[in-house]
């Protein structure tokens, strides 16, 4: 066995193996840019289609004399189940409406869907876990332990709609947070050029859609609310509630104060835009500073054993050869 190992693990064989690996890595590195697909055109087309849909919804909302149903109606079987079981009283939550709005789901249909799945998911998870644990697996454990596992699955099913909404809100807020400083700069340029705040919001919503569709949608809704709400302050408050971000809340508060006291809007927007950029830079620096501790465990688990093999491997081979 020692002779076989020494025969196949000599300097010439290792050199050939390393050369083959290096050649394959070089070919793969050169071929990856050629095989990569450019999805920019598809994304731009999707953003353009979404922007046109938002414009159409705004025109329909602002049209006089035509009452168009802009919100989807709930599914018939979901509405019957919610109404018959009175789920709005038992599992309904006022905070859920705010979470649905922050996640981008508006109207009564998403709320009915949320209530339906709050009732259905625990039952589905309970029945599925009972069938899987007692029939499919047939584990040799006490029945009480099996029932406890099934109850845990049912509890997870009850919380799964909230987890889905929280995940959706986080992704949407991240998209808005990344594009908001640039949107503030564009808003500042529009205001300083002499546009009204409604025209500035409309223009920025058209331009910022390439970076964040969610932010473009929120600005479009704000433009519509500024046009038809009797109190313009309510439109800014709705924007802050729909996003749930501190930076957006600060901007909305500044806009409310400018509407009330007549303070210069351009100066306020310039300061807020700089603050949002500083906040984004501070967050990036915070993540960069947290990177070395996160890399400690992967280095210990993956890099150090390989390094020990490379350093101590030749010595071990020589020792085996001397024996």
N, C-alpha and C positions, 0 to 999 in steps of 0.2 A: 504494500500500500504506500509506503514511504517513497519507493522508487517511482511509482505511478504519479504521485503528487509532485515529486521533484522533476519528473519528465514534462509534465504539462504546465507547471508553474516555474518555468525558468525565465530568464531575462528576455529572451527572444520572443517567447510566447506572450508574455505580459506586454511587451512593446507592440506586438501585432494587435492584441486586444484593445489597448489604449488608442492606437492609431485608428482602428476601425470605429471605435466609439466616437472619437473626435471627428472623423470624416462624416459619420451619420449625423452628429450634432450640427456640423457646418451645413450639410445639405438641408437639414430640417429648418435651420435658422434662415437660410436663403429662400426656402420655399414657403415659409409661413406668410410673408407679406403678399405673395402671389395667390395663395389660397384664401386669404382673408376677404370676406365680402363687405362691400361698402353699403351700410344701411342708412347713410345720411339722406339719400333721396327718398327712401321709403318713409323715414321719420318726418322729413319736411312735407311730404305729401299728406301724411296723417295729420300733422299739425295744421296744414292748410284746410283740410276737410273739417277738422274740429273747429277751427276758427270760423269757417263759413256757417257751420251749424250754430255756433254761438251768436253770430250776427243775425241769422234767421230767427232764432228764439227771441232776441232783443227786439227785432222789428215786429214780430207777432205780438210781443207783450205791449209794445208802445202803440200798436195800431188801435185806432179809435173805431168803436162800433162793432168790432169783431172779437168775440170771446172765444179764444182758442185754448184748448186744453194742452198746456205746456208740460204738465206733469203726468207721468204714467199712472194708470189706475192699477190697484193691486189685483193679484190673481183671485179668481172667484172662489176657489176652494180654500185659499188662505184666509180671505176675508170672512167666509162662512165660519171657519174654525175659530178665528179670533173673536167674532161677534157671539157665536153660540157659547163658547167657554168663558167669555168676558175676560180675555187675557190682558186687556189694557188695565184692568184693575189688579190682577194677581201678579203678573210678571212685568207690567209696564213700569218704566222709569223715566222721570223727567230728564235725567242726565243722558239717557239714551238718545233723546232727540238732538241734543247738542252734539253728541258723538257722531251721530249720523250726518249731521250738517258738516262737521269738521272733516269727515271722511269723504265728502262729496256727494252724499245721497240726500236728495231733497224731496219733499212732498210726503204724502200720506202712504204711498205704496211701499217705500223702504221701511217705514215704521211697522206696517202690518207684516212685512216679511221678517223683520227682526223679532216681533212677538211670536210669530209662527215657529221660527226655528228655536227660539228660547224654550218653547214647549216640546217641539219634536226631537231635538237633538238628544236630550237626556233619555227619552224613551228608546230612540234608535241605538244609542250607545249601550244602554242597559240590556236590551234584547240581544244585541250583537255580542256583547261580552259574555252573557249567559250561555249563548249557543257555542261560542268559541271555547270557553273554559270548561263547561260541563260536558259538551258533546265532542268537539273536535280534539281538544288536548286530553281531556279526561285525566287531569293531574291527581296525584296521590297526596292531596293536602286536605286538611279539615274543611268541611263545608262552610264554616263561619269565615275562614280566610278567603275562600272563593267568593263568598257573597260580599265581603269587604272590598275585594278587588272590583267586583261588578258595580258596587255603589260608587267607588272612586271613579270608574269610567263614566258613570251617569253624571257625577258632579262635573267632570271635565267636559262632557257634552253640554251641560247647562252653561258653563263659562266660555265655551268655544265661540259663540257669537260676539261676546265682548272682546275676546282675544283677537278675533278677525278685525273688528272695528279699530282696536288700538294699533294693530299692525298697519292698517290702511291709513290711519291718521298720521302715524310716524312717517311713512313714506311720502305722504302728501305734504306734510309740514317741511320735510327735508327738501323737497323740490321747490317749495315756495321760499324757504330760507336761502337757498343758493342763488336764486334769481332776484331776490328782493332788492339788494343794493344796486344792481344795474337798473332795475325798474325805477328806483328812486332817482337815479341820475337822469334817466329819460324824463321822468316827471318834472324834475327841476328844469331841464332844458325847455320843455313845453311851456311851463309856467313863466319862465323868464322871456320866452318869445312872444308872450302876450295872449296865450290861450287861456280860456276859462278852465276851471278844475274839471268840469265834465268832459270837455274836449281833450284835456290832457290825459284823463283816465282812459278815454276811448282810444286815443293814439297809442298810449303805452300798452294797452291790452292787445293791440294789433301787432306791436313789435316784439313783445316779450314772449309771445307764444312759442317761438323757437327754443327758448330755454325752459319754460315751465308752462305747460298747458293749464295747470291748476291755478297759477297766479293770473294768467290771462282771463280765465273764467271768472275769478273773483273780482278782478277789475271791471270786467264787462257787467257783472251783476251790480257792482257799485255804481257804475255809470247809469244803469237803468233806474236804480233806486234814487239817485240824485235827481233824476228827471221827474219822477212821479210822487215821491214821498213828500208830505207837507213839511216835515222837519228834516233838514239836511243832516243834522247831527245824528239822526237815527241811522242813516245810511253808513256813516263811519263806524258807529257802534256795531252794526251788523257785520261789517267787514272784519272788525277785530274779533267778534265772536265766532265767525266762520273759520278763521285761520287759527286762532288760539296761540299766536306767537307774540312774545313780548315786544319784539321790534315793530311789528305791525300795529300793536296796541299803542305804542309810543307815537307812531306816525299819525294814527287816527286821532289820538288825543291832541296832538299839535294842530291838526286840521280843524278840529272842533274849536280850539281856542282861537285860531285864525278867523274862523267864521263868526265867532262871538265878539271878539275884541278888535278885530281888524288889524292884527299884527302882520308884518311882512311874511308872506308865505315862502318866498324864494330863500330867504335866509334860514328859516326853520328847516326847509327841506335839505338845504346844503349841509347843515349841521347833522341832521338825522342820517343822511346818506353816508357821511364820514363815520358816524358812530356805528352804523350797521357794517360798514367795511372793516372797521377795527374789531368788531365783535366776531366777524367771520375769520379774520386773521388770527385772533386770539384762540378761537376754537381749533383752527388748523395747527397752531403751535402746541396747543394742549394735546392733541392727538399725536403729534410728532414726538412730544416728550414722553408720552405713555407707550411708545413703541418699543424701546429697549427692554423694559420689564416683561412685556408680552413675548419677546423673542427669547427670553432666558430658558424657558422650559423646552421649546422646540430645539434650541441649540444643544441643551443637555441630552435630550432624547435621541436626536437624529444626527447632529454634527460630531459630537465628541466620540461616540463609538466608532464612527467611520475614521476619525482622525487617529484613534488608538490603533485601529487595524492597519492603517497605512504606516504608522510609525513603528509599531511593534511586530508587524507581519514579517518583514525580512529577517529580523532577529530570531523570531520563532522558527522560520524555515531553516536558518543556519543551525540552530540548536537541534532541530529534528534531523538535519543531515549529519551532524557530528555523532548523534546517537546511532 
